Amino acid sequence: MSAPIGGKPFMVRWTVNGREKSESFMTVGLADSRLSKLMTAARDGEPFDEHTGLPASELRAIKQRTAWYDHMAQRGRGHKSTS
């Protein structure tokens, strides 16, 4: 972890297939937590996505949330008011 000046002061950096990835956090606790999650995924042998740098399980979770949101948005557009 490093602490750049200004903005979000605590940064977690990691590499995926030689490409550097990073995320910034407001507190050292949040940065430590993120680092721990990344290290656990790596230790468990989980693949990381080359483009996003995320562990496969996180990428799946994001896609599922997006699919659910899209589904609910489509349902909302089809809903007609009865008043």
CORDAWO-V377647 format. One record per backbone hydrogen bond with DSSP energy under -0.5 kcal/mol. CO is the residue of the C=O (numbers start at 1). NH is the residue of the N-H. E is the energy in kcal/mol with one decimal. If there is no record, write none. Layout:
co nh e
CO NH E
CO NH E
This chain:
co nh e
2 4 -0.5
2 11 -3.1
7 9 -0.8
9 11 -0.5
10 25 -3.2
11 2 -1.8
12 23 -2.0
14 21 -3.5
16 19 -1.8
18 20 -0.5
19 16 -2.3
21 14 -2.2
23 12 -2.9
25 10 -2.5
27 31 -1.8
28 32 -2.8
29 33 -2.2
30 34 -2.2
31 35 -2.5
32 36 -2.4
33 37 -2.0
34 38 -2.3
35 39 -2.6
36 40 -2.4
37 41 -2.2
38 42 -2.3
39 43 -2.8
40 44 -2.2
41 46 -2.5
42 45 -1.5
47 56 -2.6
49 53 -2.0
54 49 -3.1
55 58 -0.6
55 59 -2.0
56 60 -2.4
57 61 -2.0
58 62 -2.2
59 63 -2.3
60 64 -2.4
61 65 -2.3
62 66 -2.5
63 67 -2.5
64 68 -2.3
65 69 -2.6
66 70 -2.7
67 71 -2.3
68 72 -2.6
69 73 -2.5
70 74 -2.2
71 75 -2.1
72 76 -2.2
73 77 -1.8
74 78 -1.3
75 79 -0.6
76 79 -0.7
